[in-house]
Amino acid sequence: MSDEKYTKIDGNSFYNAFAKGAEKVVEKRKLLDKINVFPVADSDTGKNMAQTLRSVAEQTTPNSSVGVVSNNMAQVALTNSRGNSGIIFAQFINGISEAVGEREHLRLSEFAQVMKKASSHAYEATNEPVEGTILTVMREWSQSLHDFVQAKRDLLSSLDYSLQTAQQSLRETKEKLHELKEAGVVDAGAKGFVLFLEGIAFFFKTGQTAEFSSVEKIEEEHAPHVDNNQQMVGPRYCTEAVLSGKDLEGEQLKDLASNFGESLIVAGGSGKYRVHIHTDDPAQLFYHFQGAGTVLDQKVDDMRKQYEAVYDRNTDVALVTDSTCDLPDEIMDRYQVYRVPLTVSFGDNRFLDKVTITPSQFYQMLSELGKGDEFPTSSQPSVGQFEDTYSFLLENYDSIVSIHIADALSGTWKSANEAAKNVDEDRITVIDSRQLSTSLGLVVGEAAKVVDTGASRQEVADFVTTLRTKAKILVSLKTLKYMVRGGRISPVSGFLGRLLNFKPIISLDENGDSELHGRPLRRKTNFRQILDFLENPHTGTNVSSYAIGHVKADKEAKRLQTMIEKELGMKPDYTMDISPLIGSHAGIGAVSVSYITE
């Protein structure tokens, strides 16, 4: 294509060049994942960059004005960017938008100047820039483009020349970072940026536009062998949040987040920012975010689990559950169980259950609710969340067994089942446990042990289908207040219950629906009835294992544990705070015992 056409770059050309660059990254996303070792070898750089750039390309409407196009791109990038490199890219795009302003088109010299400013913008967003990464390649490429344009003022030759500079800068990344040199690869984020540039150059040379559907089925070329013998080090969780606030500033967010971890990037502007950080304590970070602005979106990836899936998995069958499964983290980690969180909302503030809010934080907020305050609500994981989890796991495992809260109580099973159909239903089995909380935890814990023996997906599924009929949960409520506020019982019933000092025992029937046991009036009577149920020979009860859960009721839980140990002569598998989503309905002071019979 003649270079004369591009003496000025309008919005449509700018959009099509960007989309072609994005298409190139999508095409090579698996290659980027395979060479991803820095800052963490979690094998998701390609996925994150591809998702970021494809979202921008597909959600931006072409326009003749380069100012309109770049502004739209910046807004989409801020909302949809993922991962370290993806958010750096988002800030690069944001920098383009700020530098372009309201221009209808860009002369070549202006295009080069915009790219240089965008590179600086990306640097400024990063709390501690590291050389030998995407930032280095961005800077050296944009400087090369700027210098060559000043001399030649020819788009195609300028792109070719600067692309050679970027490729050389990419090769040098493995000499600048010890982790890359040891693994024998270049930086994955930097590689992605160079691929993006290659796509841009290809568009300007040929005029060929992007077709994302055509790259989905392209087989990856053989990726270089990655000599990754490193252990997972550094903070565990890759944490991201989109915040908004009238007076919110990027430097304010940097100051707030900088003490919580590393790899901090704050992208955006004009009162809306995306924060990326690697941290061991996302819940504490989000607790502080509440005072800074409104959290519009959030995402937390467990990089340790991602690393193990790629480099250190124990079995060929992946086990997945949701955050209503009350099973101690040490057991989840030992058996490499993957957890998809539900969402809990306090008014405008949204949290990921057990990830960006802990049980203790939730119950403290619950106890502080006034009469006029909105009661917290919950929502199941989206189909997309499950699809992301399943797609990643099937790249590393042969199959998946996914076990979830009773379908009668939540739409989680339906989301998981729909995702399995969309991803690969021949390799994924989704099971309605008909349980919740610690009874779901006991089922998942036993399933994990079976998976650990090397059992097949079908064998694990058959085991769980049988085991769920042998699991039971009994919950002793201290008050009906929370069930009334949560809409589980009517206000009139709640009033009468309180008037009569009624403290029921709640359980689940064989289909997972809630049911009432007895009408005890006092907590002591309540606990005694639980013991009678466990010991009753007429029920055929022969407890093989049990667990105790509670809602900010350590002393009551210990008292029930002592009573059960005395009667049954066995200790619980574990005792723990139960999921906030369950605890919000059971109420502060509730104590449960879950058990499995032989």
C-alpha positions in Angstrom: 0.0 0.0 0.0 1.3 3.5 -0.9 2.7 5.4 2.0 1.2 8.6 0.6 -2.2 7.5 2.0 -0.8 7.9 5.6 0.6 11.4 5.5 -2.1 11.9 8.1 -3.6 9.2 10.3 -7.3 9.6 10.9 -9.5 7.8 13.5 -10.4 4.8 11.3 -6.8 4.1 10.3 -5.7 4.4 13.9 -8.4 2.0 15.0 -7.7 -0.6 12.3 -4.0 -0.5 13.1 -4.6 -1.0 16.8 -7.0 -3.9 16.1 -4.5 -5.6 13.8 -1.9 -5.3 16.5 -4.4 -6.8 19.0 -5.1 -9.6 16.7 -1.4 -10.5 16.5 -1.3 -10.8 20.3 -4.4 -12.9 20.5 -3.0 -15.2 17.9 0.2 -15.7 20.0 -1.3 -15.6 23.5 -0.4 -19.2 24.3 3.2 -18.7 23.4 3.3 -15.6 25.7 1.8 -17.7 28.5 4.5 -20.4 28.0 7.4 -17.9 28.3 5.9 -16.0 31.2 8.4 -16.1 34.2 8.6 -12.5 35.4 7.5 -11.0 37.7 5.8 -14.3 38.6 5.7 -17.5 36.6 1.9 -17.8 36.7 1.6 -18.4 32.9 -1.1 -15.8 32.2 0.6 -12.9 30.5 -0.7 -13.9 27.1 -4.2 -14.5 28.3 -4.3 -11.1 30.1 -2.8 -9.1 27.3 -5.0 -10.8 24.7 -8.1 -10.1 26.8 -7.1 -6.5 27.4 -6.4 -5.7 23.7 -9.2 -7.7 22.2 -11.7 -6.0 24.5 -10.4 -2.6 23.5 -10.6 -3.5 19.8 -14.1 -5.1 19.9 -15.7 -2.6 22.3 -14.4 0.6 20.5 -16.5 1.9 17.7 -14.5 3.2 14.7 -14.7 6.9 14.1 -13.1 9.4 11.7 -11.7 11.4 14.6 -8.6 10.0 16.2 -9.4 11.9 19.4 -12.8 10.2 19.7 -11.3 6.7 19.0 -8.4 7.1 21.4 -10.7 8.4 24.2 -13.0 5.5 23.8 -10.1 3.0 23.7 -8.8 4.5 27.0 -12.1 4.1 28.7 -12.5 0.4 27.6 -8.9 -0.4 28.5 -9.2 0.9 32.0 -12.3 -1.3 32.6 -11.1 -4.4 30.9 -7.3 -4.5 31.4 -6.0 -7.6 33.2 -2.6 -8.5 34.7 0.6 -6.6 35.0 1.3 -6.1 31.3 -2.3 -5.6 30.5 -2.6 -2.7 32.9 0.7 -1.2 31.7 -0.9 -1.4 28.2 -4.0 0.3 29.5 -2.0 3.2 30.8 -0.1 3.4 27.5 -3.5 3.7 25.8 -4.6 6.3 28.4 -1.4 8.2 27.6 -2.2 8.2 23.9 -5.7 9.6 24.6 -4.3 12.4 26.8 -1.7 13.3 24.2 -4.1 13.2 21.2 -6.7 15.3 22.9 -9.5 16.3 20.5 -7.5 16.1 17.3 -9.3 14.8 14.2 -6.1 13.3 12.7 -2.4 13.0 13.4 0.5 14.1 11.2 3.4 11.6 11.3 5.5 13.8 13.6 2.5 14.1 15.9 2.0 10.4 15.9 5.6 9.8 17.0 5.3 12.5 19.7 2.1 10.9 21.0 3.7 7.5 21.3 6.6 8.9 23.2 4.3 10.6 25.7 2.3 7.4 26.0 5.4 5.5 26.9 6.3 8.0 29.6 2.7 7.8 30.9 3.1 4.0 31.3 6.3 4.5 33.3 4.7 7.0 35.6 1.9 4.6 36.4 4.4 2.0 37.7 5.5 2.4 41.3 8.9 0.7 40.8 9.6 0.4 37.1 11.9 -2.5 36.2 14.2 -2.4 33.2 14.2 -5.4 30.9 10.4 -5.5 30.7 7.6 -4.2 28.5 8.4 -0.7 29.8 11.9 -0.7 28.4 10.8 -1.9 25.0 8.0 0.8 24.9 10.5 3.5 25.8 13.2 2.5 23.3 10.7 1.9 20.5 8.9 5.2 20.9 12.3 7.1 21.1 13.5 5.3 18.0 10.3 6.1 16.1 10.5 9.8 17.2 14.1 10.1 16.1 13.6 8.5 12.7 10.5 10.4 11.9 12.3 13.6 12.6 14.8 12.7 9.9 12.7 10.8 7.3 9.0 11.8 7.8 8.0 8.5 6.2 5.5 6.3 8.0 6.3 2.8 6.6 10.1 3.1 6.8 9.8 4.7 10.3 7.7 1.8 11.5 10.2 -0.7 10.0 13.2 1.1 11.6 11.6 1.5 15.0 10.3 -2.1 14.9 13.9 -3.3 14.5 14.8 -1.3 17.5 12.0 -2.9 19.5 13.0 -6.4 18.4 16.6 -5.7 19.5 15.3 -4.3 22.8 13.3 -7.4 23.3 16.3 -9.7 22.7 18.2 -7.8 25.4 15.6 -8.3 28.1 17.0 -11.7 28.9 20.3 -10.1 29.6 18.8 -7.4 31.9 16.8 -9.7 34.1 18.3 -12.6 36.0 15.0 -14.6 36.0 14.8 -14.4 32.2 18.4 -15.3 31.6 18.0 -18.3 33.9 14.9 -19.5 32.1 16.4 -18.8 28.7 13.4 -16.6 27.5 12.7 -13.0 26.7 10.1 -11.0 28.8 6.6 -12.1 27.9 5.1 -8.7 28.3 7.7 -7.1 26.1 7.2 -9.9 23.5 3.5 -9.1 23.5 4.2 -5.4 22.8 6.5 -6.3 19.9 3.9 -8.6 18.4 1.4 -5.7 18.8 3.8 -3.4 16.8 4.2 -6.1 14.1 0.5 -6.1 13.7 0.3 -2.3 13.4 3.1 -2.3 10.7 1.3 -5.1 8.8 -1.9 -3.1 8.6 -0.2 0.1 7.3 1.7 -2.0 4.7 -1.3 -4.1 3.5 -4.5 -2.4 4.6 -5.7 -5.8 5.9 -8.0 -5.4 8.9 -8.4 -7.7 11.9 -10.6 -10.7 12.1 -10.5 -12.1 15.6 -12.7 -15.1 14.8 -10.0 -16.3 12.3 -7.3 -16.6 15.0 -9.2 -18.6 17.5 -8.4 -21.9 15.8 -4.8 -21.2 14.8 -2.4 -23.7 16.3 0.5 -22.2 18.1 4.0 -22.8 16.7 6.3 -24.8 19.0 7.2 -22.7 21.9 10.7 -22.5 23.2 11.5 -24.8 26.2 11.3 -22.8 29.4 13.8 -24.0 32.0 11.8 -22.9 35.0 13.1 -24.5 38.1 12.3 -21.5 40.3 10.0 -21.8 43.3 7.0 -19.5 43.6 8.3 -16.5 45.6 6.9 -13.1 46.6 3.3 -12.2 47.4 0.6 -14.7 46.6 -2.3 -12.8 45.1 -2.4 -10.7 41.9 -5.0 -8.1 42.9 -6.7 -5.6 40.7 -9.5 -3.0 41.4 -11.2 -0.2 39.5 -12.0 2.7 41.8 -13.9 5.9 41.2 -14.3 9.1 43.2 -14.8 12.8 42.5 -11.5 13.8 44.2 -9.6 10.5 43.7 -5.9 10.9 42.6 -3.4 8.4 41.3 -0.7 9.4 43.7 -3.2 9.0 46.6 -3.8 5.4 45.6 -0.1 4.7 45.2 0.5 6.0 48.7 -2.4 3.9 50.0 -1.4 0.7 48.3 2.4 0.8 48.3 2.8 -0.8 51.7 0.6 -3.8 50.8 2.9 -5.5 48.3 4.8 -5.1 45.1 4.4 -4.7 41.3 2.1 -1.8 42.0 0.6 0.0 39.0 -2.0 2.7 39.1 -3.5 3.5 35.7 -6.2 5.9 34.7 -7.1 9.5 35.6 -10.0 12.0 36.0 -11.3 10.3 39.2 -11.3 6.7 37.8 -8.3 4.4 38.3 -7.3 0.8 38.0 -4.9 -0.5 40.6 -2.8 -3.6 40.1 -0.6 -5.0 42.9 0.8 -8.3 44.1 -0.1 -8.8 47.8 -0.5 -11.4 50.5 -3.5 -9.6 52.0 -6.0 -8.4 49.5 -8.8 -8.2 52.1 -6.9 -5.7 54.2 -6.1 -3.7 51.0 -9.8 -3.5 50.0 -10.7 -2.5 53.6 -8.5 0.6 53.1 -9.9 1.2 49.6 -13.4 1.7 51.1 -12.3 5.1 52.4 -10.7 6.2 49.2 -13.5 5.7 46.7 -16.1 3.3 45.3 -14.8 -0.1 44.1 -16.5 -0.7 40.7 -14.7 -3.9 39.8 -12.2 -6.3 41.3 -10.2 -9.4 40.4 -7.9 -11.5 42.5 -5.8 -14.4 41.1 -4.1 -16.9 43.3 -0.6 -17.0 41.7 0.6 -19.8 43.8 -2.3 -22.0 42.6 -1.6 -20.9 39.0 2.0 -21.8 39.3 1.2 -25.2 40.8 -1.3 -25.9 38.0 1.4 -25.3 35.4 4.6 -26.6 37.0 3.7 -28.6 40.2 0.3 -30.2 40.0 -0.3 -33.3 42.0 -2.9 -35.0 39.9 -4.5 -35.1 36.4 -8.0 -34.2 37.8 -8.5 -30.6 39.0 -10.9 -30.2 41.9 -13.0 -26.9 42.0 -15.5 -25.6 44.5 -16.9 -22.2 45.5 -16.4 -19.9 48.5 -19.4 -21.2 50.5 -17.3 -24.3 51.0 -15.9 -24.0 54.5 -12.7 -26.0 54.4 -9.5 -24.6 56.0 -7.0 -23.0 53.6 -4.3 -25.4 54.7 -6.4 -28.3 53.4 -7.3 -26.5 50.2 -3.6 -25.8 49.6 -2.4 -29.3 50.5 -4.8 -30.9 47.9 -4.6 -28.0 45.4 -8.4 -27.3 45.5 -9.4 -24.3 43.4 -12.1 -21.9 44.7 -14.3 -19.6 42.7 -15.6 -16.8 45.0 -19.2 -15.5 45.3 -19.7 -11.8 45.6 -21.1 -10.0 48.7 -22.3 -6.4 48.6 -22.7 -3.9 51.4 -24.5 -1.1 49.7 -22.3 0.2 46.9 -19.2 -1.7 48.1 -18.7 -5.1 46.6 -16.3 -7.8 47.8 -15.1 -11.3 46.8 -16.1 -13.7 49.5 -13.1 -14.9 51.5 -10.7 -13.0 49.2 -11.3 -9.3 49.4 -13.2 -9.6 52.7 -12.5 -11.9 55.6 -15.2 -13.5 57.8 -14.1 -11.3 60.8 -14.3 -8.1 58.7 -17.7 -9.1 57.3 -19.1 -9.9 60.7 -17.8 -6.6 62.2 -19.5 -4.7 59.4 -22.7 -6.8 59.9 -22.7 -6.0 63.6 -22.5 -2.3 62.9 -25.5 -2.2 60.6 -28.2 0.2 61.8 -31.9 -0.3 61.4 -32.1 1.8 58.2 -29.0 0.3 56.6 -29.2 -2.0 53.7 -28.7 -5.7 54.5 -25.8 -7.2 52.7 -26.7 -9.2 49.5 -24.8 -11.9 47.6 -24.6 -13.1 44.1 -23.2 -16.3 42.5 -20.1 -16.3 40.4 -20.8 -15.4 36.7 -20.7 -17.9 34.0 -17.6 -16.0 32.7 -15.8 -16.5 36.0 -16.2 -20.2 35.8 -15.3 -20.2 32.1 -12.0 -18.5 32.9 -11.2 -21.0 35.7 -12.2 -24.0 33.6 -10.3 -22.9 30.5 -7.1 -22.2 32.5 -7.3 -25.6 34.3 -8.0 -27.6 31.2 -4.8 -26.2 29.7 -2.9 -28.1 32.4 -5.2 -30.8 33.7 -6.9 -33.7 31.9 -10.3 -33.0 33.5 -12.2 -31.2 36.2 -14.7 -32.1 39.0 -16.5 -29.0 40.2 -18.5 -29.4 43.5 -20.8 -26.6 44.6 -23.3 -25.3 47.2 -26.8 -26.8 47.0 -28.6 -25.7 43.8 -31.8 -25.1 45.9 -29.9 -22.4 47.8 -27.9 -20.6 45.1 -27.5 -20.2 41.4 -23.8 -21.1 41.6 -24.3 -24.7 40.3 -26.3 -23.3 37.3 -23.5 -20.9 36.5 -20.8 -23.6 36.8 -22.9 -26.0 34.7 -23.5 -23.5 31.9 -19.7 -22.7 31.9 -18.9 -26.4 31.6 -21.1 -26.7 28.5 -19.4 -23.7 26.9 -15.9 -24.8 27.7 -15.8 -28.6 27.3 -18.5 -30.6 29.0 -16.8 -33.9 28.0 -14.0 -33.1 30.4 -15.9 -31.3 33.2 -18.3 -32.8 35.7 -20.3 -30.3 37.8 -22.0 -31.6 40.9 -24.7 -30.2 43.1 -23.5 -31.2 46.5 -26.9 -30.5 48.2 -24.8 -29.2 51.0 -23.3 -25.9 52.2 -20.7 -24.5 54.6 -18.8 -27.1 56.6 -20.9 -30.0 55.2 -19.8 -29.0 51.7 -16.3 -28.6 53.2 -16.3 -32.2 54.5 -17.5 -33.5 51.1 -14.9 -31.6 49.2 -12.2 -32.6 51.6 -13.0 -36.3 51.2 -13.2 -35.8 47.4 -9.7 -34.2 47.5 -8.3 -37.3 49.2 -9.8 -39.5 46.5 -8.4 -37.3 43.7 -5.0 -37.5 45.4 -5.0 -41.3 45.0 -5.1 -40.9 41.2 -8.8 -41.7 40.8 -10.4 -40.8 37.4 -12.9 -38.0 36.9 -15.8 -40.5 36.8 -14.6 -42.3 39.9 -14.4 -39.0 41.8 -17.8 -37.9 40.6 -19.4 -41.3 41.6 -17.8 -41.0 45.0 -19.1 -37.5 45.6 -22.6 -38.4 44.4 -22.8 -41.2 47.0 -21.0 -39.2 49.8 -23.4 -36.2 49.5 -26.3 -38.4 50.8 -24.2 -39.2 53.9 -23.4 -35.6 54.9 -25.5 -33.5 57.2 -25.4 -30.0 58.8 -27.2 -28.8 61.9 -27.1 -25.1 62.7 -28.0 -23.7 66.1 -29.2 -20.1 65.8 -28.7 -17.6 68.6 -31.1 -15.1 67.1 -33.7 -14.8 64.3 -32.8 -11.2 63.7 -30.5 -11.9 60.7 -32.9 -14.3 59.1 -35.6 -11.7 59.2 -33.4 -9.0 57.8 -32.1 -11.3 55.1 -35.7 -12.2 54.1 -35.4 -15.9 55.1 -38.4 -15.7 57.4 -41.2 -13.1 57.7 -41.0 -10.2 60.2 -44.1 -11.5 62.0 -42.6 -14.9 62.5 -39.4 -13.3 63.7 -41.2 -11.2 66.2 -43.1 -14.2 67.6 -39.8 -16.2 67.7 -38.0 -13.5 69.7 -41.0 -13.1 71.9 -40.9 -16.8 72.7 -37.1 -16.9 72.9 -37.2 -19.4 70.0 -33.8 -20.5 68.8 -34.3 -23.2 66.1 -31.9 -25.7 64.6 -31.7 -25.4 60.8 -30.6 -28.2 58.5 -30.9 -29.3 54.9 -33.1 -32.0 53.4 -32.1 -34.5 50.9 -32.5 -32.0 48.0 -30.5 -29.3 49.7 -33.6 -27.2 50.9 -33.5 -25.8 54.4 -35.6 -27.5 57.0 -36.4 -27.0 60.7 -35.5 -29.5 63.5 -37.4 -29.3 66.8 -38.4 -26.2 68.8 -35.8 -25.8 71.5 -36.0 -22.7 73.6 -32.5 -22.4 75.1 -29.0 -22.7 73.7 -28.2 -25.5 76.2 -31.3 -27.4 75.1 -30.4 -26.7 71.5 -26.9 -28.3 71.8 -28.4 -31.2 73.7 -30.8 -31.9 70.8 -27.8 -31.8 68.4 -26.1 -34.5 70.5 -29.2 -36.6 70.6 -29.4 -36.5 66.8 -25.8 -37.6 66.5 -26.2 -40.4 68.9 -29.8 -41.6 68.0 -29.5 -45.3 67.1 -32.9 -45.1 65.3 -31.5 -42.7 62.7 -28.7 -45.1 61.9 -26.2 -42.4 62.7 -22.6 -43.6 62.8 -20.4 -40.5 62.5 -17.1 -41.0 60.7 -16.0 -37.4 60.7 -17.4 -34.0 61.7 -16.5 -30.3 61.6 -17.7 -27.3 63.6 -18.5 -23.9 62.2 -19.4 -20.7 63.9 -20.2 -17.0 63.4 -18.0 -15.0 65.8 -18.8 -17.6 68.5 -15.5 -19.2 69.5 -16.6 -20.0 73.1 -19.9 -21.5 72.1 -18.1 -23.6 69.4 -15.6 -24.9 71.9 -18.4 -25.7 74.3 -20.2 -27.7 71.6 -17.0 -29.4 70.6 -16.3 -30.5 74.2 -19.8 -31.9 74.5 -19.4 -33.9 71.2 -15.9 -35.2 72.1 -17.2 -36.4 75.4 -20.2 -38.2 73.8 -18.5 -39.6 70.6 -14.9 -39.9 71.8 -13.6 -38.2 68.6 -12.2 -34.8 67.7 -13.5 -32.7 64.8 -11.7 -32.6 61.6 -11.6 -28.9 62.0 -13.3 -25.9 63.6 -13.6 -22.5 61.7 -15.5 -19.3 61.0 -18.0 -20.1 58.4 -18.5 -18.3 55.0 -19.8 -14.7 55.5 -22.5 -15.5 52.9 -23.8 -18.3 55.1 -23.1 -16.4 58.3 -25.1 -13.3 57.2 -28.3 -15.4 57.3 -27.5 -17.6 60.3 -26.5 -14.5 62.2 -23.7 -13.7 64.7 -23.6 -16.3 67.5 -24.7 -19.2 65.3 -22.9 -22.5 65.7 -23.0 -25.5 63.4 -21.9 -29.1 63.3 -21.6 -31.0 60.1 -20.9 -34.7 59.9 -20.5 -37.6 57.5 -21.9 -41.0 58.4 -20.4 -44.4 57.4 
